Amino acid sequence: MEVFECGRCGHALTVPLSRVPYPVYADFGYGNGHPMPVLMEAGTYAVDEHPAATSRRIVIAPGDAHGTTLAGRREPEACCGIDGHDGPNVTCVGCGHEVATRVDACSLWQATWLEPDAVRPVPAGPARPVADWAALTEPGCAIEPWDATGRWEPRWEAELAVTLAHLAAAADGALVTFPDGPLAEILRAPLDQLYRPGQRAAGRPVRRVALAGPGLRPSGPLPDIAVVPRHPQTGEAWPTPAGVVAAPLAVGYWTYLAHHHGRPPTRVTGRLPAGVEPDDLLPPRPWHGPYPVWRAYQVALERVRGRGVGAV
Ligand SMILES: [Zn+2]
């Protein structure tokens, strides 16, 4: 683990943090005026090491900042909060130097971006143990991709874009097919947006896509592409058999698709007594297909093609 400290005075600026893979959609807006969650899990940080990365490349959860002060200033272009467009707005309490940018406006991921040239990481104890796949994919770890109103979660639509980029790179323009099930329900609409009629390369063999992962091996012939869980600490995709290309999906959503989605309805017999009305509402469901964050898709696709599966 590491603590980031002020490069000028050595004051600690964060709690001990564990490094995790960088989410490529970290600095992208979402929707219009949408309240956004915290990007990073508490106790973690991520670094964008892509050559095209900007000064915003070390990101932490705002609650993990320590020994800092938020500068009070006007942000006339911001909407519902601080957008950080005017540069660093967090200073070190030790020396007053600008060390980070806090962002919390609507449609922007809640995050604190450390200034790479103003901070330095120092060791702060052993790394967290790496969780095994069985623990990560227990049914209780599933993350529902929509909220309590039936609206798709921003993180789901961002992560879906990353998985689609892997899938598109693996398909390389070929038509893809899915067995009926949760994967087909989730991916069919965005793939229809991605591949408009006439865009698919003619004559290529169809690529078969299936969900695969711990405790869920495809039945029948192996697929060409497998949507598998991505490890949240290492960023590695669940290992696929030889000849099967992985399209990683954030493990919580993968677990949801593998264990929760599409539960068959329970047959009900009989009827309620006269004068009794049911009060158990059906759980909310989205009323339209997901809208992947296409900008994240484009960036992820460039990185997958440039550096190979597992790099995103
Ligand atoms: Zn300082």
Residues whose N, C-alpha, C, O or C-beta is under 5 A from the ligand:
A	BS01	ZN	C6 R8 C9 G10 H11 C92 G94 C95 G96 H97
